[in-house]
Amino acid sequence: MPSIDSRWVGWAQWLALLTMSPDHLVRHLLGPESALAWWPESLGRLAFPLFAAMVAWHDYHTSRDPLRYARRILLIGGLAQLPYALMPRPEAPYVLNVCFTLAAGLAWAHWAKGALAQWAHGESSALARSLLPWAGLVLSLGAWWALGFWVEFGHAGLALVPALMLALSQQAAPPEQRWIAGLPALAIAALLNPGIQASAFALAGVLLAWAMAGAGLPRVPWPLPRWLWRAWYPGHFALLALGLAVLGELSVAWLPFQGQR
């Protein structure tokens, strides 16, 4: 059983916010003419793997009720969805933000872990043990395929939390076993973003989270208050939406009242 040392999470929180926030600032407010236009395709790509790794860690090691944890992530995503949808982007405005991606991946991983445990311990009839895992797998793959078109980071994003749970569950294993367990997460990270540069940084994000989780880091000297950590995602999108409104660049063409003026 790996040692449960969660001090790395405080560092990961700061790093995720300090890479995500400039990414969104440049992408949505400053635009491609900014001197920081390189950020969204490089350092900004570290953020999602870090968020996914923290969700996976909490589910595997510290959360007593993963589904309650998933609901809390969904609440944050729900509060952020309107300002998120107002951002100017080439994607459809109805795409759900990254909190929905993380919560769905967490819920699936929790379900799969429970189903495998029941199957392994024989907590059902022989017929159920032979059919239910396969039926559940087929249904869950159908749900993954359908939902992947509607969430940020798509199909690969939905799969990253379960893959990182597998990787982080092997922290105390021999090195070769750890690398085998980490290969799915690395493969999925390579598919998160188009372009070699963005993919390389997403891979670096997975490797960084993996290394931090096993590094025995000291406690972060300025831990984020819980309320600020939870409010940051919807709050920073609300501020960006306000800035875009001031600049007259808010993406509201999709709202029902548009075109009726």
N, C-alpha and C positions, 0 to 999 in steps of 0.2 A: 504494500500500500504506500503510495507516494506521500511524502511529507506535505501537509497542507499549510503552505506558507504563502499567504495572499498579499504580502507587502508589495509585490511587483505591480498589483492592480492600481495602486495609487499613482505610480509612475506612468503606467499605461493610460490612465485616465487623462493626465495632463498631456501626454504625447498625442493621444487621439484628438483631443480638443484643439491643440495647437497646430495640428496638421489639417484637420477638417475645416476649421473656421476660416483660415486664409484661402483654402480651396474654394469655398462657397463665396467668399467675398470677391475673389478675382473672377470666378466663373460667372456670377450673376450681377455683380455691381460694377466692378472695374472694367471687365471685358478684355478681349484679346489684345487690345492696344496697351494694356498695363505692362509695366516693367516686370511684374510678377506673373506674367501669363504662362510661364513654364511650370508654375506650382501645381495646377490641377492635374497635370499629366505626370507628375513626379512625386514630390513629397505628400501631396494630397491623397495619393493612392495608398498610403500607409494606414489611413484612418480606419477603413472598413475592416481589414483583417484584425486590427487591434480591438475594435468593438466586438467583433465576432469571438475573438479569443477570450475576452472578459466574460461574455455571456456563457460560453462553453465552460469556462472555469467555475463560474458561480453555480451552474447547473450540476456539474459533476462533483464539486467539492463542498460548497457552502450553502446552497439553497435547500431549505427543508421542503419547499413546495414549488417545484419548477413551473407548474402551470400558473400559479399566482404571480411568479416572477414574469412569465410571458405576458400575462394580462397587464402588469404594470408597464411593460415595454409598449404594449399596444395602446395604453392610455397616453403615454408620451407621444407616440406616433400619431394618435388621433388629434391631439392638441396642435401638433406641428403640420398636419396635412394641408390645411387651408393656406397658410403662408408658403408652404413648400410648393403647392400647386400654382401659386402666383409667380413663381420664378420663371424668367424667360429661358426656355430650354427647347431643344428640338424634339424631345420625347413627348408623347401624349400627356396632356395635363392631368389625366386621371390615374397616372402611375402612382402607386402607393410608396411612401417614403421608406427609408432603410429600416426604421423600427419595425415595420410590418415584416420585412425580410428576416430580421433577427428573431422576432417572436415566433414566426412560422417555423423557422429552422429549429428553434428550441423546443417547440411543442412536438414536432415530428421526432426529434431525437429522444425526448422523454417517452413518447409512445413506443418507439422502437426498442428502447432499453427495457421497458416494462414487458413488452410482448416477448422479447427474447428470454427474459428471466422466467416468465411463466412457462414458456416452452421448454426451457432447460430443466426446470424443476418438476415438470410433469404435473402442473396444476390444472390439467384438463384431460379429457378423454383422449385415447389414442387417435381417434378419427380427427378430433379437433386439433390435436398437436400436429397432425400431418397436413391439414388443410388451412387452418386459420392463419398461420404465418404467411403462407403464400397468397391467400386472399387479401390479407391486410397489406402485404407488400405491393400487390397489383393496384389496390385502391389508393394507397399512399403515393405511388408513382404517378397515377393519374392526377391526383390533387397537386402534386409537385409540378407536373407539366402544365396544368391549367393556370396555376397561380404564378408560375414563372414569367408569364407575359405581362403581369400587372404589378410587379414589385421592382423596386430599384435593385440593380445587380442581377435580376433575372434568375434563371435556373441555377447558375453557379452560386449566386449569393445565398439561395435557400439551402444549398448543400454544405456551405462552409462551416456553420456552427456544428452540425453532426460530425463532420470530418475533424474539426479541431477538438471536439470532445474525445474522439478516439486518440488523437495525438497526445493530448494533455493527460489522458488517463494512464499513459505509459511512462510518466516522469521517472519512476524508480526502476524501470526495466533496463536490461543491458543495452548498450548503444545501438547494436544492429536491430534490435526489436523496436527501439524508439524510432529509428529512421524508417522502418517498414510501416509503423503506425502513422508516421507523419507524411508519407507519400501521398495519400489521397488529398490532404489539405493543400499540399504544394501544387498538385495537379489542378485542383479546383481554383486556387488563387491565380494560376496562369490564364484561366478562362474568364476572369472577372471583368477585364477591361480590354477593349480593342487597342492594338498598338503594342510594339515591343517595349517601349519605355514604361508605359503605364503597367504592363504585365510584370515587368522586372521589379517595379516598386511594390506591387501587390505581393509578389513572392517574398520580397524583403520584409514586408509587414508581417507575414506569417512566421518567417524565420526569427524576426525580432521578438515577437510575442512569445514564441516557443523558447527562445534563449532567456528572455526576462523571467519567464515562469520558473525556470530552473536555476537561476543565478544567485538566489539568496540575497536579493537586494536589501539595503537598509530601508527603513520606513521613510516615505517621502516627507520632507520637512514642512511642506505646506499642503496638507491634504485638502481636497475639495470638500466643502460642506455637502451633505447629501442633497439638500434642497437645490443647491446650485448645479450639481451634477445632473439632476433630473430635469431641471428647468432649462438647461443650456440649449438643448437641441431645438425645442419649439421657440425658445426665446430668441436665439440668434436668427432663425428664419423670420420671425416677426420683425426684428430690427432691419433685416435686409429688405423685407417687403415695404417697410416704411421708407427706407432710403430710395427704393425704386419708385415708390409713389411720388416722392419729392422730385425725382428726376423725370417723372412722366414716362417711365419705361415698364410699369407694372403689366404683367401678362394676364389681362382679364378678358381677352377676346372670346374665351370659351364659356364665360358666364352667361346664363340664360337671358339676362336683360340686354346684352350687347346686341347691336344691330337694330334696336327698337327705339333708338333716340330720334 
